[in-house]
Amino acid sequence: MSQPDVAAKPWVVLVGGFLGAGKTTLILAAAKELHRRGLRCAVITNDQGDVLVDTAYTSRNGLLSSEVTGGCFCCRLSELVEAMDALRRFSPHVIFAEPVGSCTDLFATTLLPLREYSDTYRLAPFTVLVDPARASELLDNGADDNLSFLFRKQLEEADLICMSKADVGLPVPLLGSHAIRQLSARTGQGVAAWLDEILSGAISCGGQVLDIDYEQYARAEAAMAWLNLQAEVRPAPWQSSAMLMGPLLDAIDVELTKAGISICHLKLVMDTPGGFLKAAICKNGQEPVVEGDLDASPAGVHHLILNLRALGSAAQVQEIVEGALQRLPAELRGMEIRCFHPGAPKPERRMTPVA
């Protein structure tokens, strides 16, 4: 897709995938490639709660962004459309939409209803992004039943399946009859080709309406604790974000592991006048992926946003996170924390294709 190909209607590109697959990182890499081509883009993030690391991260990277909170796109369809319409005033050529990482049944509840806006928007094929290491775990016979259910349903409704983190060189698991594209948002491998494919119009947003048990779906989502937190961290003496973030991540990881609670995704950002730092892990004991200003100077005030998705009790998860924060050599101000188990998904609309 290049400048002459742009029509009045922006493309809407849903990038789904399980927690920690790298959806936000891919969208940022795609946005840089589109900017290089002279095209404008925007992103809509999505979460069961509010106060999102992804929204802060995309905004800090200069990408026009909005968010839909308090439920998946399927349960907040009208809010998704409102967000799209609001962003459209800035004339983006592409609007990326990143659904909640535990969400599925998106074709029937989101993409099919969005077809009714074909006079205003063009729908790209539905991409599901997959971390090959996570895929191997969740497709294994010993995988947690709830997480495996969500992951397998996400794969079933994909138009395109893309393996993330191709630069790591992990083996690609077999995923049925799907053709697999391999991408690395960090090196740029495959990103331009993926954009060319989804924005060519050659592949329709066809999808598949899932045969899905919504009671099982509700149980699977409710198995996870969902924690969103923000606070102002004031260390004494002043410290860099890296000096605070490392011990905090380690403490949360260690205590969750001791409690037998599996991390699905833990990510946090710290923002100071001197820089912005983000770190994330997708499983217990994993080395964090760190991005941003590692060499930022020490500061007296750090704005912290932390999002954690873990397989365990919400009350216990919150207690562990609060305990780790209290052990920081810093004063905490204005802390807002919410930890809960997601409620049963209740789509605004669920459609089936008309022949």
C-alpha positions as a Python dict, from the first residue, in 0.01 Angstrom:
ca = {
    (1, 'M'): (0, 0, 0),
    (2, 'S'): (152, 333, -105),
    (3, 'Q'): (28, 691, -117),
    (4, 'P'): (-146, 666, -457),
    (5, 'D'): (-340, 360, -334),
    (6, 'V'): (-506, 549, -51),
    (7, 'A'): (-881, 597, -75),
    (8, 'A'): (-1107, 806, 145),
    (9, 'K'): (-1194, 508, 363),
    (10, 'P'): (-933, 408, 621),
    (11, 'W'): (-843, 46, 668),
    (12, 'V'): (-937, -112, 1001),
    (13, 'V'): (-684, -378, 1098),
    (14, 'L'): (-764, -605, 1394),
    (15, 'V'): (-455, -773, 1536),
    (16, 'G'): (-558, -1046, 1779),
    (17, 'G'): (-357, -1300, 1970),
    (18, 'F'): (-296, -1437, 2316),
    (19, 'L'): (-153, -1235, 2603),
    (20, 'G'): (210, -1145, 2542),
    (21, 'A'): (216, -1238, 2172),
    (22, 'G'): (367, -899, 2083),
    (23, 'K'): (62, -728, 1931),
    (24, 'T'): (151, -375, 2045),
    (25, 'T'): (512, -413, 1936),
    (26, 'L'): (400, -531, 1591),
    (27, 'I'): (159, -240, 1555),
    (28, 'L'): (433, 9, 1641),
    (29, 'A'): (668, -151, 1387),
    (30, 'A'): (391, -143, 1125),
    (31, 'A'): (319, 221, 1206),
    (32, 'K'): (684, 311, 1142),
    (33, 'E'): (675, 131, 808),
    (34, 'L'): (353, 309, 708),
    (35, 'H'): (500, 644, 815),
    (36, 'R'): (799, 571, 590),
    (37, 'R'): (549, 529, 305),
    (38, 'G'): (389, 863, 384),
    (39, 'L'): (77, 712, 544),
    (40, 'R'): (-88, 809, 871),
    (41, 'C'): (-215, 554, 1121),
    (42, 'A'): (-375, 528, 1463),
    (43, 'V'): (-438, 254, 1719),
    (44, 'I'): (-722, 156, 1952),
    (45, 'T'): (-619, -47, 2256),
    (46, 'N'): (-861, -260, 2457),
    (47, 'D'): (-879, -401, 2808),
    (48, 'Q'): (-1110, -548, 3069),
    (49, 'G'): (-1000, -275, 3310),
    (50, 'D'): (-849, 69, 3264),
    (51, 'V'): (-509, 240, 3307),
    (52, 'L'): (-330, 61, 3023),
    (53, 'V'): (42, 17, 2964),
    (54, 'D'): (-24, -25, 2591),
    (55, 'T'): (-201, 311, 2558),
    (56, 'A'): (81, 491, 2741),
    (57, 'Y'): (341, 309, 2532),
    (58, 'T'): (182, 383, 2194),
    (59, 'S'): (124, 747, 2283),
    (60, 'R'): (483, 786, 2401),
    (61, 'N'): (596, 648, 2066),
    (62, 'G'): (406, 924, 1888),
    (63, 'L'): (117, 714, 1760),
    (64, 'L'): (-230, 864, 1767),
    (65, 'S'): (-425, 641, 2003),
    (66, 'S'): (-756, 577, 2174),
    (67, 'E'): (-879, 299, 2401),
    (68, 'V'): (-1186, 94, 2479),
    (69, 'T'): (-1187, -19, 2842),
    (70, 'G'): (-1414, -210, 3077),
    (71, 'G'): (-1464, -505, 2841),
    (72, 'C'): (-1360, -667, 2515),
    (73, 'F'): (-1443, -509, 2179),
    (74, 'C'): (-1728, -760, 2147),
    (75, 'C'): (-1890, -629, 2465),
    (76, 'R'): (-1810, -266, 2384),
    (77, 'L'): (-1881, -266, 2010),
    (78, 'S'): (-2053, 73, 2007),
    (79, 'E'): (-1757, 225, 2195),
    (80, 'L'): (-1519, 76, 1939),
    (81, 'V'): (-1714, 241, 1658),
    (82, 'E'): (-1715, 572, 1849),
    (83, 'A'): (-1338, 548, 1892),
    (84, 'M'): (-1293, 475, 1521),
    (85, 'D'): (-1510, 771, 1427),
    (86, 'A'): (-1320, 1001, 1663),
    (87, 'L'): (-984, 896, 1518),
    (88, 'R'): (-1115, 931, 1165),
    (89, 'R'): (-1131, 1307, 1216),
    (90, 'F'): (-749, 1301, 1199),
    (91, 'S'): (-763, 1132, 856),
    (92, 'P'): (-563, 816, 927),
    (93, 'H'): (-511, 579, 638),
    (94, 'V'): (-497, 280, 874),
    (95, 'I'): (-658, 225, 1216),
    (96, 'F'): (-513, -68, 1408),
    (97, 'A'): (-736, -223, 1676),
    (98, 'E'): (-581, -450, 1939),
    (99, 'P'): (-838, -665, 2124),
    (100, 'V'): (-790, -806, 2474),
    (101, 'G'): (-542, -1094, 2471),
    (102, 'S'): (-790, -1337, 2625),
    (103, 'C'): (-1068, -1249, 2381),
    (104, 'T'): (-1205, -1475, 2108),
    (105, 'D'): (-1519, -1503, 1890),
    (106, 'L'): (-1420, -1169, 1738),
    (107, 'F'): (-1531, -1250, 1386),
    (108, 'A'): (-1896, -1301, 1483),
    (109, 'T'): (-1913, -1025, 1744),
    (110, 'T'): (-1691, -751, 1603),
    (111, 'L'): (-1581, -797, 1243),
    (112, 'L'): (-1916, -905, 1101),
    (113, 'P'): (-2099, -610, 1264),
    (114, 'L'): (-1828, -374, 1135),
    (115, 'R'): (-1911, -480, 780),
    (116, 'E'): (-2219, -261, 812),
    (117, 'Y'): (-1983, 39, 805),
    (118, 'S'): (-1836, -51, 465),
    (119, 'D'): (-1925, 294, 330),
    (120, 'T'): (-1685, 445, 584),
    (121, 'Y'): (-1421, 182, 655),
    (122, 'R'): (-1242, -106, 484),
    (123, 'L'): (-1183, -421, 687),
    (124, 'A'): (-849, -596, 657),
    (125, 'P'): (-826, -974, 706),
    (126, 'F'): (-815, -1073, 1072),
    (127, 'T'): (-457, -1140, 1184),
    (128, 'V'): (-390, -1354, 1489),
    (129, 'L'): (-37, -1313, 1622),
    (130, 'V'): (124, -1613, 1792),
    (131, 'D'): (431, -1640, 2012),
    (132, 'P'): (585, -1976, 1908),
    (133, 'A'): (703, -2057, 2260),
    (134, 'R'): (359, -1987, 2406),
    (135, 'A'): (196, -2190, 2127),
    (136, 'S'): (407, -2494, 2209),
    (137, 'E'): (307, -2466, 2575),
    (138, 'L'): (-65, -2415, 2516),
    (139, 'L'): (-94, -2688, 2254),
    (140, 'D'): (78, -2941, 2481),
    (141, 'N'): (-137, -3208, 2646),
    (142, 'G'): (-35, -3080, 2989),
    (143, 'A'): (-144, -2720, 2924),
    (144, 'D'): (-395, -2546, 3149),
    (145, 'D'): (-740, -2627, 3010),
    (146, 'N'): (-869, -2270, 3035),
    (147, 'L'): (-575, -2104, 2864),
    (148, 'S'): (-557, -2374, 2598),
    (149, 'F'): (-929, -2330, 2521),
    (150, 'L'): (-888, -1955, 2463),
    (151, 'F'): (-575, -1998, 2253),
    (152, 'R'): (-721, -2270, 2029),
    (153, 'K'): (-1039, -2069, 1967),
    (154, 'Q'): (-830, -1766, 1865),
    (155, 'L'): (-652, -1977, 1606),
    (156, 'E'): (-977, -2116, 1465),
    (157, 'E'): (-1116, -1781, 1354),
    (158, 'A'): (-800, -1628, 1205),
    (159, 'D'): (-778, -1520, 843),
    (160, 'L'): (-399, -1502, 881),
    (161, 'I'): (-175, -1649, 1150),
    (162, 'C'): (157, -1475, 1202),
    (163, 'M'): (436, -1606, 1423),
    (164, 'S'): (600, -1328, 1619),
    (165, 'K'): (960, -1307, 1743),
    (166, 'A'): (1103, -1473, 1431),
    (167, 'D'): (1444, -1327, 1521),
    (168, 'V'): (1461, -1558, 1825),
    (169, 'G'): (1476, -1865, 1601),
    (170, 'L'): (1230, -2085, 1790),
    (171, 'P'): (1073, -2385, 1610),
    (172, 'V'): (733, -2312, 1458),
    (173, 'P'): (463, -2549, 1587),
    (174, 'L'): (214, -2706, 1350),
    (175, 'L'): (-117, -2520, 1351),
    (176, 'G'): (-343, -2727, 1130),
    (177, 'S'): (-388, -2621, 769),
    (178, 'H'): (-307, -2253, 822),
    (179, 'A'): (-28, -2100, 620),
    (180, 'I'): (206, -1933, 867),
    (181, 'R'): (377, -1597, 818),
    (182, 'Q'): (681, -1524, 1031),
    (183, 'L'): (745, -1174, 1164),
    (184, 'S'): (988, -995, 1388),
    (185, 'A'): (873, -654, 1500),
    (186, 'R'): (1216, -591, 1650),
    (187, 'T'): (1417, -649, 1332),
    (188, 'G'): (1139, -562, 1087),
    (189, 'Q'): (1149, -907, 927),
    (190, 'G'): (824, -972, 739),
    (191, 'V'): (644, -658, 861),
    (192, 'A'): (636, -478, 526),
    (193, 'A'): (526, -795, 346),
    (194, 'W'): (250, -850, 602),
    (195, 'L'): (123, -495, 551),
    (196, 'D'): (130, -538, 174),
    (197, 'E'): (-73, -855, 207),
    (198, 'I'): (-343, -732, 443),
    (199, 'L'): (-383, -391, 276),
    (200, 'S'): (-387, -517, -81),
    (201, 'G'): (-757, -603, -80),
    (202, 'A'): (-668, -943, -228),
    (203, 'I'): (-762, -1127, 92),
    (204, 'S'): (-1108, -1066, 230),
    (205, 'C'): (-1196, -1052, 596),
    (206, 'G'): (-1364, -1390, 571),
    (207, 'G'): (-1313, -1540, 911),
    (208, 'Q'): (-1511, -1819, 1068),
    (209, 'V'): (-1802, -1805, 1310),
    (210, 'L'): (-1693, -2022, 1599),
    (211, 'D'): (-1882, -2305, 1754),
    (212, 'I'): (-1815, -2182, 2107),
    (213, 'D'): (-1961, -2263, 2447),
    (214, 'Y'): (-2000, -1925, 2618),
    (215, 'E'): (-2018, -2084, 2962),
    (216, 'Q'): (-1680, -2243, 2905),
    (217, 'Y'): (-1553, -1915, 2759),
    (218, 'A'): (-1664, -1731, 3075),
    (219, 'R'): (-1494, -1988, 3302),
    (220, 'A'): (-1172, -1964, 3103),
    (221, 'E'): (-1151, -1586, 3129),
    (222, 'A'): (-1253, -1584, 3495),
    (223, 'A'): (-967, -1821, 3580),
    (224, 'M'): (-730, -1527, 3541),
    (225, 'A'): (-673, -1241, 3782),
    (226, 'W'): (-664, -907, 3604),
    (227, 'L'): (-467, -631, 3780),
    (228, 'N'): (-426, -271, 3661),
    (229, 'L'): (-236, -20, 3873),
    (230, 'Q'): (-96, 328, 3857),
    (231, 'A'): (99, 523, 4117),
    (232, 'E'): (349, 800, 4163),
    (233, 'V'): (677, 656, 4294),
    (234, 'R'): (909, 895, 4481),
    (235, 'P'): (1241, 728, 4567),
    (236, 'A'): (1477, 867, 4827),
    (237, 'P'): (1750, 914, 4726),
    (238, 'W'): (1661, 965, 4361),
    (239, 'Q'): (1693, 659, 4138),
    (240, 'S'): (1662, 577, 3770),
    (241, 'S'): (1359, 388, 3644),
    (242, 'A'): (1579, 90, 3564),
    (243, 'M'): (1701, 72, 3926),
    (244, 'L'): (1342, 65, 4052),
    (245, 'M'): (1188, -152, 3782),
    (246, 'G'): (1428, -448, 3804),
    (247, 'P'): (1378, -522, 4176),
    (248, 'L'): (1002, -465, 4146),
    (249, 'L'): (966, -714, 3861),
    (250, 'D'): (1185, -967, 4040),
    (251, 'A'): (990, -938, 4366),
    (252, 'I'): (652, -985, 4198),
    (253, 'D'): (780, -1277, 3992),
    (254, 'V'): (936, -1455, 4292),
    (255, 'E'): (631, -1415, 4516),
    (256, 'L'): (384, -1525, 4249),
    (257, 'T'): (599, -1831, 4181),
    (258, 'K'): (612, -1917, 4551),
    (259, 'A'): (232, -1895, 4562),
    (260, 'G'): (195, -2126, 4260),
    (261, 'I'): (44, -1847, 4047),
    (262, 'S'): (137, -1855, 3677),
    (263, 'I'): (211, -1526, 3506),
    (264, 'C'): (33, -1489, 3171),
    (265, 'H'): (160, -1135, 3109),
    (266, 'L'): (324, -879, 3336),
    (267, 'K'): (417, -541, 3190),
    (268, 'L'): (493, -202, 3337),
    (269, 'V'): (611, 140, 3232),
    (270, 'M'): (783, 414, 3426),
    (271, 'D'): (779, 768, 3297),
    (272, 'T'): (1000, 1053, 3421),
    (273, 'P'): (1104, 1390, 3275),
    (274, 'G'): (1427, 1218, 3168),
    (275, 'G'): (1283, 919, 2987),
    (276, 'F'): (1038, 636, 2945),
    (277, 'L'): (1104, 270, 3024),
    (278, 'K'): (893, -41, 2958),
    (279, 'A'): (953, -399, 3070),
    (280, 'A'): (750, -717, 3023),
    (281, 'I'): (755, -1091, 3092),
    (282, 'C'): (516, -1362, 2973),
    (283, 'K'): (594, -1638, 3223),
    (284, 'N'): (746, -1693, 3564),
    (285, 'G'): (1124, -1672, 3577),
    (286, 'Q'): (1157, -1518, 3233),
    (287, 'E'): (1416, -1250, 3162),
    (288, 'P'): (1226, -925, 3099),
    (289, 'V'): (1212, -761, 2759),
    (290, 'V'): (1308, -400, 2822),
    (291, 'E'): (1252, -107, 2587),
    (292, 'G'): (1309, 263, 2619),
    (293, 'D'): (1555, 489, 2797),
    (294, 'L'): (1770, 249, 2998),
    (295, 'D'): (2029, 519, 3057),
    (296, 'A'): (1782, 784, 3181),
    (297, 'S'): (1909, 990, 3473),
    (298, 'P'): (1787, 932, 3829),
    (299, 'A'): (1463, 1113, 3910),
    (300, 'G'): (1261, 1198, 4217),
    (301, 'V'): (919, 1126, 4066),
    (302, 'H'): (829, 825, 3849),
    (303, 'H'): (481, 769, 3707),
    (304, 'L'): (420, 393, 3718),
    (305, 'I'): (159, 193, 3526),
    (306, 'L'): (152, -183, 3584),
    (307, 'N'): (-71, -445, 3419),
    (308, 'L'): (-64, -809, 3531),
    (309, 'R'): (-261, -1109, 3404),
    (310, 'A'): (-207, -1421, 3613),
    (311, 'L'): (-369, -1759, 3666),
    (312, 'G'): (-481, -1742, 4028),
    (313, 'S'): (-679, -1560, 4296),
    (314, 'A'): (-731, -1188, 4242),
    (315, 'A'): (-707, -1118, 4615),
    (316, 'Q'): (-377, -1303, 4643),
    (317, 'V'): (-234, -1140, 4330),
    (318, 'Q'): (-320, -794, 4459),
    (319, 'E'): (-165, -868, 4798),
    (320, 'I'): (160, -980, 4634),
    (321, 'V'): (184, -677, 4406),
    (322, 'E'): (105, -431, 4684),
    (323, 'G'): (365, -600, 4907),
    (324, 'A'): (633, -570, 4639),
    (325, 'L'): (555, -201, 4591),
    (326, 'Q'): (568, -131, 4962),
    (327, 'R'): (919, -279, 4977),
    (328, 'L'): (1054, -31, 4725),
    (329, 'P'): (1280, 237, 4876),
    (330, 'A'): (1025, 498, 4779),
    (331, 'E'): (712, 681, 4884),
    (332, 'L'): (398, 587, 4692),
    (333, 'R'): (141, 855, 4618),
    (334, 'G'): (-199, 844, 4452),
    (335, 'M'): (-197, 469, 4401),
    (336, 'E'): (-498, 334, 4215),
    (337, 'I'): (-527, -43, 4194),
    (338, 'R'): (-797, -273, 4069),
    (339, 'C'): (-769, -651, 4066),
    (340, 'F'): (-1057, -872, 3957),
    (341, 'H'): (-1168, -1177, 3764),
    (342, 'P'): (-1332, -1083, 3431),
    (343, 'G'): (-1707, -1124, 3415),
    (344, 'A'): (-1883, -1341, 3160),
    (345, 'P'): (-1857, -1199, 2804),
    (346, 'K'): (-2186, -1055, 2683),
    (347, 'P'): (-2150, -937, 2322),
    (348, 'E'): (-2358, -642, 2210),
    (349, 'R'): (-2421, -831, 1886),
    (350, 'R'): (-2335, -1174, 1753),
    (351, 'M'): (-2391, -1229, 1383),
    (352, 'T'): (-2359, -1506, 1130),
    (353, 'P'): (-2265, -1444, 766),
    (354, 'V'): (-2541, -1386, 513),
    (355, 'A'): (-2494, -1593, 199),
}
